[in-house]
Amino acid sequence: MVEKTGVKGWSTDEMAQKVAFDIPDGAYVNLGIGIPELVAGLVPEGREVIYHTENGLLGMGNSPEKGKEDPELINAGKKAVTAIPGASYFHHADSFTMIRGKHIDVCVLGALQVAENGDLANWSTGEAGAIPAVGGAMDLVAGVKTIYVITRHTTKTGESKIVKQCSYPLTGKGVVNRIYTNLAIIDITKEGLFVKEMAPGVSFSYLQTQTEALLNQ
């Protein structure tokens, strides 16, 4: 378990910053709920990223100042947002046409599990009584060109989230390109999982003990 060893790695803001630096200038991006939302505020100065939301906005801006929220301007997670100059609004169906037509370049999502072959499980544990919350995730992972996952490396009980095979219901098969955790950045390739970068104080041997799937350097 990570907390017991004293190794914490990157903070959530640092994880999100790593993602933000890897998004190319001019990209059209969809951000999932939770940690992925932090990415929007950490894009390097001088780089333009156009944010898309499933509920019908292209050109989402930062969160509004407290007291200046517009109840009719929200993202797919029902959080208040702003719109940048030149933003456009459209029907929910048109938003998904953009996704399914592969017009979105990058999607950043959270995860419950990611398998070594890129399978993603991020909407349900499959337990009886669990509330399904798939949202637009299945469409996103099937239609967006590049899928980044950002998540803590292990669960609160110390179980690895990067596994040989997902045990939870799948969101998509073989869809994840890169994983960002508090311990490392890991690329998923046809040849396996390759560690791109490790957080300060994290060794490869330690990283492997926290990862069920086999890692490569």
Residue frames as a rotation matrix with the C-alpha (Angstrom) as fourth column:
MET 1
0.576 0.817 0.000 0.00
0.817 -0.576 0.000 0.00
0.000 0.000 -1.000 0.00
VAL 2
0.103 -0.597 0.795 1.45
0.537 -0.640 -0.550 3.35
0.837 0.484 0.254 -1.09
GLU 3
0.599 0.196 0.776 0.56
-0.366 -0.795 0.483 5.31
0.712 -0.574 -0.405 2.06
LYS 4
0.980 -0.193 0.042 2.35
0.058 0.482 0.874 2.84
-0.189 -0.855 0.484 4.35
THR 5
0.377 -0.892 0.249 5.63
0.922 0.337 -0.190 3.07
0.085 0.301 0.950 2.46
GLY 6
0.142 -0.281 -0.949 5.79
0.398 -0.862 0.315 6.85
-0.906 -0.422 -0.011 2.68
VAL 7
-0.887 -0.406 0.222 6.04
0.341 -0.249 0.906 7.18
-0.312 0.879 0.360 -1.13
LYS 8
0.013 0.935 -0.353 3.38
0.235 -0.346 -0.908 9.59
-0.972 -0.072 -0.224 -2.34
GLY 9
-0.388 -0.223 0.894 4.68
0.904 0.095 0.416 10.66
-0.178 0.970 0.165 -5.73
TRP 10
-0.881 0.058 0.470 2.98
0.178 -0.879 0.442 13.49
0.439 0.472 0.764 -7.61
SER 11
-0.642 0.737 -0.212 0.03
-0.038 -0.307 -0.951 15.45
-0.766 -0.603 0.225 -6.24
THR 12
0.155 0.780 0.606 -3.23
0.757 0.300 -0.581 15.53
-0.635 0.549 -0.544 -8.22
ASP 13
0.791 0.094 -0.605 -2.31
-0.190 -0.902 -0.388 18.99
-0.582 0.422 -0.695 -9.56
GLU 14
-0.219 -0.950 -0.223 1.09
-0.689 -0.012 0.725 17.72
-0.691 0.312 -0.652 -10.67
MET 15
-0.472 0.150 0.869 -0.53
0.449 0.889 0.091 14.71
-0.759 0.432 -0.487 -12.36
ALA 16
0.591 0.795 0.135 -2.95
0.572 -0.296 -0.765 17.01
-0.569 0.529 -0.630 -14.19
GLN 17
0.501 -0.494 -0.711 -0.08
-0.549 -0.816 0.180 19.29
-0.669 0.300 -0.680 -15.20
LYS 18
-0.568 -0.715 0.409 1.74
-0.178 0.591 0.786 16.33
-0.804 0.374 -0.463 -16.75
VAL 19
-0.049 0.652 0.756 -1.34
0.819 0.460 -0.343 15.63
-0.572 0.602 -0.557 -18.87
ALA 20
0.778 0.417 -0.470 -1.73
0.169 -0.859 -0.483 19.30
-0.605 0.296 -0.739 -19.82
PHE 21
0.036 -0.873 -0.486 1.87
-0.606 -0.406 0.685 19.45
-0.795 0.270 -0.543 -21.09
ASP 22
-0.725 -0.339 0.600 1.25
0.144 0.778 0.612 16.44
-0.674 0.530 -0.515 -23.34
ILE 23
0.345 0.882 0.319 -1.81
0.666 0.009 -0.746 17.90
-0.661 0.470 -0.584 -25.08
PRO 24
-0.521 -0.665 0.535 -0.71
0.842 -0.296 0.451 19.49
-0.141 0.685 0.714 -28.38
ASP 25
-0.708 0.191 -0.680 -1.42
-0.125 -0.981 -0.146 23.08
-0.695 -0.019 0.718 -29.36
GLY 26
-0.588 0.545 -0.597 -4.74
-0.805 -0.327 0.495 23.46
0.075 0.772 0.631 -31.17
ALA 27
-0.929 0.199 -0.311 -6.19
0.179 0.980 0.091 20.17
0.323 0.029 -0.946 -29.92
TYR 28
-0.049 0.965 0.258 -9.90
-0.718 -0.214 0.662 19.60
0.694 -0.152 0.703 -29.37
VAL 29
-0.847 -0.458 -0.270 -10.22
-0.085 0.618 -0.782 18.00
0.525 -0.639 -0.562 -25.94
ASN 30
0.374 0.926 0.045 -12.90
-0.315 0.082 0.946 16.40
0.872 -0.368 0.322 -23.78
LEU 31
-0.710 -0.629 0.318 -12.28
-0.465 0.078 -0.882 16.19
0.530 -0.774 -0.347 -20.03
GLY 32
-0.124 0.629 -0.767 -13.90
0.477 0.716 0.510 13.65
0.870 -0.303 -0.389 -17.72
ILE 33
0.692 0.483 0.537 -15.26
-0.258 -0.529 0.808 14.42
0.674 -0.698 -0.242 -14.26
GLY 34
0.902 -0.347 -0.256 -12.91
0.382 0.367 0.848 14.65
-0.201 -0.863 0.464 -11.26
ILE 35
0.129 -0.955 -0.268 -9.13
0.345 -0.210 0.915 14.92
-0.930 -0.211 0.302 -11.56
PRO 36
-0.252 -0.257 0.933 -9.33
0.962 0.038 0.270 15.34
-0.105 0.966 0.238 -15.37
GLU 37
0.732 0.623 0.276 -11.12
0.646 -0.763 0.013 18.67
0.218 0.169 -0.961 -14.85
LEU 38
0.585 -0.579 -0.568 -7.93
0.238 -0.547 0.802 20.09
-0.775 -0.605 -0.182 -13.31
VAL 39
-0.163 -0.710 0.685 -6.16
0.886 0.200 0.418 19.81
-0.434 0.675 0.597 -16.67
ALA 40
0.480 0.471 0.740 -8.04
0.804 -0.574 -0.157 22.81
0.351 0.671 -0.654 -18.10
GLY 41
0.999 -0.031 0.017 -6.38
-0.035 -0.896 0.443 25.23
0.002 -0.443 -0.897 -15.69
LEU 42
0.444 -0.887 0.130 -2.84
-0.043 0.124 0.991 23.94
-0.895 -0.446 0.017 -16.24
VAL 43
0.717 -0.164 0.678 -2.31
0.696 0.232 -0.680 24.29
-0.045 0.959 0.280 -19.99
PRO 44
-0.264 -0.924 -0.276 1.05
0.846 -0.359 0.394 25.98
-0.463 -0.129 0.877 -20.70
GLU 45
0.266 0.312 -0.912 0.91
0.015 -0.947 -0.320 29.68
-0.964 0.072 -0.257 -21.53
GLY 46
-0.340 -0.359 -0.869 0.74
-0.775 -0.416 0.475 30.36
-0.532 0.835 -0.136 -25.25
ARG 47
-0.999 0.037 0.009 -0.86
0.037 0.861 0.506 27.01
0.010 0.506 -0.862 -26.07
GLU 48
-0.381 0.923 -0.063 -4.47
-0.925 -0.380 0.016 26.92
-0.009 0.065 0.998 -27.29
VAL 49
-0.977 0.211 -0.018 -6.71
0.211 0.977 -0.021 23.99
0.013 -0.025 -1.000 -26.37
ILE 50
-0.477 0.879 0.025 -10.40
-0.750 -0.422 0.509 23.92
0.458 0.224 0.860 -27.32
TYR 51
-0.940 0.116 0.321 -12.58
-0.153 0.696 -0.702 22.08
-0.305 -0.709 -0.636 -24.79
HIS 52
-0.464 0.790 -0.400 -15.67
-0.463 0.169 0.870 20.12
0.755 0.589 0.287 -25.77
THR 53
-0.747 0.305 0.591 -18.46
-0.482 0.363 -0.797 18.91
-0.457 -0.881 -0.124 -23.49
GLU 54
-0.901 0.370 0.227 -20.97
0.433 0.812 0.393 16.17
-0.039 0.452 -0.891 -24.27
ASN 55
-0.109 0.946 -0.305 -23.93
0.764 -0.117 -0.635 18.37
-0.636 -0.302 -0.710 -23.37
GLY 56
0.480 0.432 0.764 -23.31
0.877 -0.248 -0.411 20.73
0.012 0.867 -0.498 -26.30
LEU 57
0.915 -0.254 -0.314 -20.51
-0.199 -0.960 0.196 23.28
-0.351 -0.117 -0.929 -25.90
LEU 58
0.414 -0.854 0.316 -17.32
0.896 0.320 -0.309 23.70
0.163 0.411 0.897 -27.90
GLY 59
-0.190 -0.520 0.833 -15.06
0.209 -0.850 -0.483 26.34
0.959 0.083 0.270 -26.41
MET 60
0.765 0.453 -0.457 -15.51
0.491 0.048 0.870 25.81
0.416 -0.890 -0.186 -22.68
GLY 61
0.119 -0.710 0.694 -13.66
-0.321 -0.689 -0.650 28.30
0.939 -0.145 -0.311 -20.50
ASN 62
-0.834 -0.504 -0.224 -12.53
0.075 0.298 -0.952 28.22
0.547 -0.810 -0.211 -16.88
SER 63
-0.156 0.767 -0.622 -14.87
0.967 0.247 0.063 27.98
0.202 -0.592 -0.780 -13.91
PRO 64
0.214 0.295 0.931 -16.66
0.244 -0.939 0.242 31.29
0.946 0.175 -0.272 -13.21
GLU 65
-0.819 -0.439 0.369 -15.98
-0.185 -0.406 -0.895 33.42
0.543 -0.801 0.252 -10.16
LYS 66
-0.652 0.583 -0.484 -18.15
0.758 0.486 -0.436 32.63
-0.019 -0.651 -0.759 -7.17
GLY 67
-0.202 0.698 -0.687 -21.45
0.297 -0.624 -0.722 34.46
-0.933 -0.350 -0.081 -7.47
LYS 68
-0.236 0.063 -0.970 -21.12
-0.782 -0.604 0.151 34.90
-0.577 0.794 0.192 -11.24
GLU 69
-0.830 -0.043 0.556 -22.30
0.158 0.938 0.309 31.41
-0.534 0.344 -0.772 -12.25
ASP 70
-0.401 0.735 -0.546 -24.80
-0.914 -0.282 0.291 31.09
0.060 0.616 0.785 -15.08
PRO 71
-0.184 0.361 0.914 -27.20
-0.481 0.778 -0.404 28.22
-0.857 -0.514 0.030 -14.21
GLU 72
0.846 0.532 0.033 -27.73
-0.207 0.384 -0.900 27.59
-0.491 0.755 0.435 -17.92
LEU 73
0.514 -0.754 -0.408 -24.01
-0.632 -0.012 -0.775 27.29
0.580 0.656 -0.483 -18.69
ILE 74
0.449 -0.294 0.844 -22.74
-0.666 0.520 0.535 24.00
-0.596 -0.802 0.038 -17.29
ASN 75
-0.507 -0.645 -0.572 -20.52
-0.853 0.470 0.227 21.13
0.123 0.603 -0.788 -18.36
ALA 76
-0.062 0.495 -0.867 -21.48
-0.348 0.803 0.484 17.46
0.936 0.331 0.122 -18.65
GLY 77
-0.576 -0.200 -0.793 -20.77
0.605 0.548 -0.578 17.04
0.550 -0.813 -0.194 -14.94
LYS 78
0.456 0.888 0.054 -23.34
0.695 -0.393 0.602 19.77
0.556 -0.237 -0.797 -14.15
LYS 79
-0.001 -0.532 -0.847 -20.64
0.832 -0.471 0.295 22.17
-0.555 -0.704 0.443 -12.93
ALA 80
0.863 0.349 -0.366 -20.77
0.157 -0.873 -0.461 25.86
-0.481 0.340 -0.808 -13.83
VAL 81
-0.144 -0.899 0.415 -18.37
0.881 0.075 0.467 26.87
-0.451 0.432 0.781 -16.61
THR 82
0.153 0.135 -0.979 -17.71
-0.274 -0.946 -0.173 29.84
-0.949 0.295 -0.108 -18.87
ALA 83
0.661 0.050 0.749 -17.47
0.668 0.416 -0.617 30.07
-0.343 0.908 0.242 -22.64
ILE 84
-0.373 -0.870 -0.323 -14.49
0.476 -0.478 0.738 31.52
-0.796 0.121 0.593 -24.50
PRO 85
0.023 0.333 -0.943 -14.91
-0.631 -0.726 -0.273 34.04
-0.775 0.601 0.193 -27.36
GLY 86
-0.373 -0.115 -0.921 -16.02
-0.905 0.265 0.334 32.16
0.205 0.957 -0.203 -30.45
ALA 87
-0.865 0.099 0.491 -17.55
-0.150 0.884 -0.443 29.26
-0.478 -0.457 -0.750 -28.50
SER 88
-0.533 0.719 -0.446 -20.49
-0.642 0.000 0.767 27.45
0.552 0.695 0.462 -30.05
TYR 89
-0.502 0.504 0.703 -23.55
-0.543 0.449 -0.709 25.71
-0.673 -0.738 0.048 -28.64
PHE 90
-0.504 0.312 -0.805 -25.35
-0.711 0.379 0.592 22.79
0.490 0.871 0.031 -30.26
HIS 91
0.561 0.828 0.027 -27.74
-0.745 0.489 0.454 19.93
0.363 -0.275 0.890 -29.69
HIS 92
0.247 -0.403 0.881 -26.72
-0.686 0.569 0.453 17.02
-0.684 -0.716 -0.136 -27.49
ALA 93
0.759 0.103 0.643 -26.98
0.278 0.841 -0.464 14.70
-0.588 0.531 0.610 -30.51
ASP 94
0.872 -0.477 0.110 -24.62
-0.103 -0.398 -0.912 16.92
0.478 0.784 -0.396 -32.53
SER 95
0.354 -0.753 0.555 -22.12
-0.931 -0.227 0.286 16.78
-0.089 -0.618 -0.781 -29.68
PHE 96
0.238 -0.224 0.945 -22.06
-0.234 0.931 0.279 12.99
-0.943 -0.287 0.169 -29.89
THR 97
0.956 0.038 0.289 -21.82
0.272 0.242 -0.931 13.17
-0.105 0.970 0.221 -33.68
MET 98
0.585 -0.804 0.102 -18.55
-0.717 -0.573 -0.397 15.07
0.378 0.159 -0.912 -33.18
ILE 99
0.055 -0.547 0.835 -17.34
-0.807 0.468 0.359 12.34
-0.587 -0.694 -0.416 -30.84
ARG 100
0.425 0.203 0.882 -18.44
0.119 0.954 -0.276 9.41
-0.898 0.222 0.381 -32.99
GLY 101
0.988 -0.045 0.150 -17.13
0.142 -0.150 -0.978 11.12
0.067 0.988 -0.142 -36.13
LYS 102
0.353 -0.918 -0.180 -13.63
0.923 0.310 0.227 11.23
-0.153 -0.246 0.957 -34.57
HIS 103
0.420 -0.141 0.897 -13.46
0.355 -0.884 -0.305 15.03
0.835 0.447 -0.321 -34.53
ILE 104
0.894 -0.168 0.415 -12.18
-0.445 -0.436 0.782 15.19
0.049 -0.884 -0.465 -30.93
ASP 105
0.266 -0.904 -0.335 -8.40
-0.513 0.161 -0.843 14.75
0.816 0.396 -0.421 -30.59
VAL 106
-0.753 -0.603 -0.261 -7.89
-0.025 0.424 -0.905 13.88
0.657 -0.676 -0.335 -26.91
CYS 107
0.514 0.841 0.170 -10.05
-0.281 -0.022 0.959 12.66
0.810 -0.541 0.225 -24.07
VAL 108
-0.694 -0.701 0.165 -8.86
-0.342 0.119 -0.932 12.58
0.633 -0.703 -0.322 -20.45
LEU 109
0.409 0.894 -0.181 -10.73
-0.362 0.342 0.867 10.17
0.837 -0.289 0.464 -18.17
GLY 110
-0.128 -0.348 0.929 -10.51
-0.980 0.191 -0.064 8.68
-0.155 -0.918 -0.365 -14.70
ALA 111
-0.085 0.045 -0.995 -10.41
-0.491 0.868 0.081 4.92
0.867 0.495 -0.052 -14.17
LEU 112
0.721 0.258 0.643 -11.28
-0.674 0.472 0.568 2.10
-0.157 -0.843 0.514 -11.81
GLN 113
0.275 -0.651 0.707 -9.00
0.180 0.757 0.627 -0.29
-0.944 -0.045 0.326 -13.72
VAL 114
0.526 -0.200 -0.826 -6.80
-0.842 -0.256 -0.474 -0.25
-0.117 0.946 -0.304 -16.82
ALA 115
0.812 -0.211 0.544 -5.59
0.162 0.977 0.138 -3.53
-0.561 -0.024 0.828 -18.30
GLU 116
-0.115 -0.991 -0.064 -2.16
0.076 -0.073 0.994 -4.09
-0.990 0.110 0.083 -19.83
ASN 117
-0.519 -0.023 0.854 -3.76
0.824 0.250 0.508 -4.29
-0.225 0.968 -0.111 -23.31
GLY 118
-0.984 0.077 0.162 -5.49
-0.027 -0.956 0.292 -0.91
0.178 0.283 0.943 -22.91
ASP 119
-0.153 0.967 -0.203 -8.92
0.636 0.254 0.728 -2.13
0.756 -0.018 -0.654 -21.78
LEU 120
-0.856 -0.084 0.509 -10.65
-0.241 -0.807 -0.539 0.48
0.456 -0.584 0.671 -19.61
ALA 121
-0.056 0.848 -0.528 -13.14
0.811 0.347 0.471 0.03
0.582 -0.402 -0.707 -16.77
ASN 122
-0.926 -0.373 0.053 -14.29
0.290 -0.795 -0.532 3.34
0.241 -0.477 0.845 -15.33
TRP 123
-0.489 0.799 0.350 -18.05
-0.509 -0.587 0.629 3.35
0.708 0.130 0.694 -14.87
SER 124
0.591 0.739 0.324 -19.06
-0.727 0.314 0.610 0.56
0.349 -0.596 0.723 -12.48
THR 125
-0.491 -0.708 0.507 -17.63
-0.853 0.509 -0.115 -2.02
-0.177 -0.489 -0.854 -10.10
GLY 126
-0.450 0.393 -0.802 -20.40
-0.394 0.718 0.573 -4.40
0.801 0.574 -0.168 -11.16
GLU 127
-0.991 0.073 -0.112 -21.51
0.133 0.435 -0.891 -4.90
-0.016 -0.898 -0.441 -7.57
ALA 128
-0.254 0.967 -0.019 -25.18
0.859 0.235 0.454 -5.50
0.444 0.099 -0.891 -6.86
GLY 129
0.546 0.578 -0.607 -26.92
0.791 -0.595 0.144 -2.20
-0.278 -0.558 -0.782 -6.24
ALA 130
-0.514 -0.786 -0.344 -24.16
0.545 -0.609 0.576 -0.15
-0.662 0.108 0.741 -7.85
ILE 131
0.515 0.717 -0.470 -25.55
0.119 -0.602 -0.790 2.87
-0.849 0.351 -0.395 -9.66
PRO 132
0.136 -0.467 0.874 -24.61
0.973 0.228 -0.029 2.81
-0.186 0.854 0.486 -13.38
ALA 133
0.622 0.009 -0.783 -22.92
0.064 -0.997 0.039 6.07
-0.780 -0.074 -0.621 -14.39
VAL 134
0.046 -0.654 0.755 -21.40
0.877 0.389 0.283 5.43
-0.479 0.649 0.592 -17.78
GLY 135
0.246 0.084 -0.966 -22.39
-0.106 -0.988 -0.113 8.86
-0.964 0.130 -0.234 -19.16
GLY 136
0.865 0.057 -0.499 -20.68
-0.488 -0.138 -0.862 9.44
-0.118 0.989 -0.091 -22.50
ALA 137
0.105 -0.945 0.309 -17.56
-0.683 0.157 0.713 7.43
-0.722 -0.286 -0.629 -21.66
MET 138
0.091 -0.062 0.994 -18.27
0.398 0.917 0.021 4.51
-0.913 0.394 0.108 -23.99
ASP 139
0.893 0.247 0.375 -18.77
0.442 -0.336 -0.832 6.87
-0.079 0.909 -0.409 -26.93
LEU 140
0.770 -0.627 -0.116 -15.69
-0.607 -0.777 0.167 8.87
-0.195 -0.058 -0.979 -26.01
VAL 141
-0.029 -0.859 0.512 -13.29
-0.444 0.470 0.763 5.93
-0.896 -0.204 -0.395 -25.82
ALA 142
0.173 0.159 0.972 -14.67
0.657 0.716 -0.234 4.55
-0.734 0.679 0.019 -29.10
GLY 143
0.757 0.324 0.568 -14.60
0.653 -0.420 -0.630 7.83
0.034 0.848 -0.530 -31.03
VAL 144
0.871 -0.465 -0.159 -11.80
-0.412 -0.867 0.282 10.04
-0.269 -0.180 -0.946 -29.69
LYS 145
0.658 -0.638 -0.400 -8.38
-0.309 0.256 -0.916 9.66
0.687 0.726 -0.029 -31.34
THR 146
-0.438 -0.869 -0.231 -6.23
0.016 0.249 -0.968 9.61
0.899 -0.428 -0.095 -28.16
ILE 147
0.708 0.704 -0.054 -7.31
-0.006 0.083 0.997 8.43
0.706 -0.705 0.063 -24.70
TYR 148
-0.534 -0.819 0.210 -5.40
-0.201 -0.118 -0.972 9.50
0.821 -0.561 -0.102 -21.59
VAL 149
0.548 0.637 -0.542 -6.29
0.418 0.353 0.837 8.07
0.725 -0.685 -0.073 -18.18
ILE 150
-0.444 -0.638 0.628 -5.43
-0.342 -0.527 -0.778 9.94
0.828 -0.561 0.016 -14.99
THR 151
0.729 0.662 -0.174 -5.87
-0.169 0.420 0.892 8.14
0.664 -0.621 0.418 -11.68
ARG 152
0.275 -0.631 0.726 -4.12
-0.929 0.021 0.370 7.20
-0.248 -0.776 -0.580 -8.47
HIS 153
-0.451 -0.601 -0.660 -1.91
-0.783 0.621 -0.030 4.16
0.428 0.504 -0.750 -8.96
THR 154
-0.847 0.173 -0.502 -3.70
0.333 0.909 -0.249 2.05
0.413 -0.378 -0.828 -6.34
THR 155
0.220 0.970 0.103 -7.05
0.264 -0.161 0.951 1.97
0.939 -0.182 -0.292 -4.58
LYS 156
0.306 -0.031 0.952 -7.51
-0.773 -0.591 0.229 3.18
0.555 -0.806 -0.204 -0.99
THR 157
0.844 0.028 0.535 -6.91
-0.388 0.720 0.575 -0.41
-0.369 -0.693 0.619 0.13
GLY 158
-0.014 -1.000 0.016 -3.68
-0.622 0.021 0.783 -0.71
-0.783 0.001 -0.622 -1.85
GLU 159
0.243 0.137 0.960 -4.92
0.506 0.826 -0.246 -2.76
-0.827 0.546 0.131 -4.82
SER 160
-0.773 -0.624 -0.117 -3.36
0.189 -0.401 0.896 -1.99
-0.606 0.670 0.428 -8.18
LYS 161
0.304 0.863 -0.404 -5.51
-0.238 -0.341 -0.909 -0.19
-0.922 0.372 0.102 -10.72
ILE 162
0.121 -0.355 -0.927 -3.19
-0.992 -0.009 -0.126 -1.26
0.036 0.935 -0.354 -13.54
VAL 163
0.174 0.179 0.968 -4.02
-0.517 0.854 -0.065 -4.91
-0.838 -0.489 0.241 -13.99
LYS 164
-0.850 -0.438 0.293 -3.44
-0.049 0.620 0.783 -7.88
-0.524 0.651 -0.549 -16.26
GLN 165
-0.673 0.719 0.173 -7.16
0.434 0.195 0.879 -8.11
0.598 0.667 -0.443 -16.99
CYS 166
-0.675 0.476 0.563 -10.03
-0.644 -0.753 -0.135 -5.91
0.360 -0.454 0.815 -15.83
SER 167
-0.868 0.429 -0.249 -12.44
0.494 0.790 -0.364 -7.54
0.040 -0.439 -0.898 -13.40
TYR 168
-0.374 0.747 -0.549 -14.96
0.054 -0.573 -0.818 -4.68
-0.926 -0.336 0.174 -13.60
PRO 169
0.516 0.632 0.579 -17.39
0.655 0.144 -0.742 -4.08
-0.552 0.761 -0.340 -16.50
LEU 170
-0.483 -0.829 0.283 -15.53
0.796 -0.280 0.537 -2.61
-0.366 0.485 0.795 -19.46
THR 171
0.252 0.421 -0.871 -15.98
-0.083 -0.888 -0.453 0.87
-0.964 0.186 -0.188 -20.86
GLY 172
0.772 -0.052 -0.633 -13.95
-0.635 -0.092 -0.767 -0.03
-0.018 0.994 -0.104 -23.93
LYS 173
0.769 -0.500 0.399 -11.51
0.398 0.862 0.315 -2.63
-0.501 -0.084 0.861 -25.23
GLY 174
-0.010 -0.916 0.400 -7.93
0.965 0.097 0.245 -1.67
-0.263 0.389 0.883 -26.08
VAL 175
0.650 0.448 0.614 -8.69
0.642 -0.756 -0.127 2.05
0.407 0.476 -0.779 -26.02
VAL 176
0.907 -0.276 -0.317 -6.19
0.056 -0.668 0.742 3.62
-0.416 -0.691 -0.591 -23.57
ASN 177
0.695 -0.695 0.184 -2.99
0.174 -0.085 -0.981 5.15
0.698 0.714 0.062 -24.96
ARG 178
-0.455 -0.874 0.168 -1.33
0.087 -0.231 -0.969 6.49
0.886 -0.427 0.181 -21.81
ILE 179
0.575 0.572 -0.585 -1.84
0.626 0.153 0.764 6.30
0.527 -0.806 -0.270 -18.04
TYR 180
-0.303 -0.589 0.749 -0.91
-0.200 -0.729 -0.654 9.10
0.932 -0.348 0.103 -15.62
THR 181
0.579 0.452 -0.678 -0.78
0.564 0.378 0.734 8.17
0.589 -0.808 -0.036 -11.94
ASN 182
0.932 -0.247 0.264 0.75
-0.360 -0.691 0.626 9.66
0.028 -0.679 -0.733 -8.80
LEU 183
0.484 -0.774 0.409 3.70
0.027 0.480 0.877 7.28
-0.875 -0.413 0.253 -9.29
ALA 184
-0.596 -0.746 0.297 4.39
0.242 0.186 0.952 7.21
-0.766 0.639 0.070 -13.03
ILE 185
0.230 0.566 -0.791 3.41
-0.815 -0.332 -0.475 7.90
-0.532 0.754 0.385 -16.62
ILE 186
-0.450 -0.313 0.836 2.96
-0.017 0.939 0.342 4.65
-0.893 0.140 -0.428 -18.54
ASP 187
-0.303 0.294 -0.907 2.46
-0.942 -0.238 0.237 4.13
-0.146 0.926 0.348 -22.28
ILE 188
0.174 0.428 0.887 0.35
-0.143 0.902 -0.407 1.23
-0.974 -0.056 0.218 -23.54
THR 189
-0.226 -0.345 -0.911 1.75
-0.953 -0.118 0.280 -0.31
-0.204 0.931 -0.302 -26.70
LYS 190
0.660 0.432 -0.615 1.31
-0.617 0.779 -0.115 -3.53
0.429 0.455 0.780 -28.66
GLU 191
-0.083 -0.806 -0.586 4.51
-0.024 0.590 -0.807 -4.74
0.996 -0.053 -0.068 -27.00
GLY 192
0.007 0.143 -0.990 3.23
0.915 0.397 0.063 -4.06
0.402 -0.906 -0.128 -23.47
LEU 193
0.936 0.340 -0.098 3.38
0.340 -0.791 0.508 -1.36
0.095 -0.509 -0.856 -20.79
PHE 194
-0.027 -0.979 0.201 6.37
0.820 -0.137 -0.556 1.00
0.572 0.150 0.807 -20.97
VAL 195
0.465 0.130 -0.876 7.25
0.770 -0.548 0.327 3.42
-0.437 -0.826 -0.355 -18.19
LYS 196
0.466 -0.211 0.859 7.76
0.590 -0.649 -0.480 6.88
0.659 0.731 -0.178 -19.69
GLU 197
-0.313 -0.523 0.793 8.48
-0.308 -0.734 -0.605 8.75
0.898 -0.434 0.069 -16.46
MET 198
0.065 0.299 -0.952 8.48
0.810 0.541 0.225 8.07
0.582 -0.786 -0.208 -12.72
ALA 199
0.837 0.301 0.457 7.71
-0.014 -0.823 0.567 10.49
0.547 -0.481 -0.685 -9.90
PRO 200
-0.080 -0.901 0.427 10.59
-0.633 -0.285 -0.720 11.66
0.770 -0.328 -0.547 -7.68
GLY 201
-0.383 -0.176 0.907 11.54
-0.899 0.298 -0.322 8.99
-0.214 -0.938 -0.272 -5.15
VAL 202
0.660 0.650 0.377 9.90
-0.497 0.754 -0.429 6.18
-0.563 0.096 0.821 -7.11
SER 203
-0.547 -0.837 -0.004 12.15
-0.621 0.403 0.672 3.37
-0.562 0.370 -0.740 -8.34
PHE 204
-0.287 0.421 -0.861 11.22
-0.810 0.373 0.452 0.95
0.512 0.827 0.234 -11.10
SER 205
-0.779 -0.044 -0.626 11.31
0.178 0.941 -0.289 -2.00
0.601 -0.336 -0.725 -8.68
TYR 206
-0.836 0.515 -0.190 8.96
0.087 -0.217 -0.972 -0.20
-0.542 -0.829 0.137 -6.27
LEU 207
-0.394 0.699 -0.597 6.65
-0.883 -0.468 0.036 0.76
-0.254 0.541 0.801 -9.12
GLN 208
-0.486 0.175 -0.856 6.41
-0.441 0.797 0.412 -2.88
0.755 0.578 -0.311 -10.19
THR 209
-0.918 0.152 -0.366 5.40
0.382 0.592 -0.710 -3.94
0.109 -0.791 -0.602 -6.66
GLN 210
-0.572 0.731 -0.371 2.48
-0.157 -0.542 -0.826 -1.51
-0.805 -0.414 0.424 -6.91
THR 211
-0.125 0.443 -0.888 1.46
-0.977 -0.211 0.032 -2.75
-0.173 0.871 0.459 -10.35
GLU 212
0.351 0.319 0.880 -0.22
-0.277 0.933 -0.228 -6.07
-0.894 -0.164 0.417 -11.08
ALA 213
0.991 0.023 0.132 0.60
0.121 0.279 -0.953 -5.96
-0.059 0.960 0.274 -14.79
LEU 214
0.253 -0.962 0.102 4.16
0.862 0.272 0.427 -6.38
-0.439 -0.020 0.898 -16.04
LEU 215
0.871 -0.025 -0.491 6.03
-0.129 -0.975 -0.180 -3.14
-0.474 0.220 -0.852 -16.69
ASN 216
0.395 -0.778 0.488 8.90
0.918 0.316 -0.240 -2.44
0.032 0.543 0.839 -19.10
GLN 217
0.345 -0.375 -0.860 11.51
0.196 -0.868 0.457 0.30
-0.918 -0.326 -0.226 -19.13
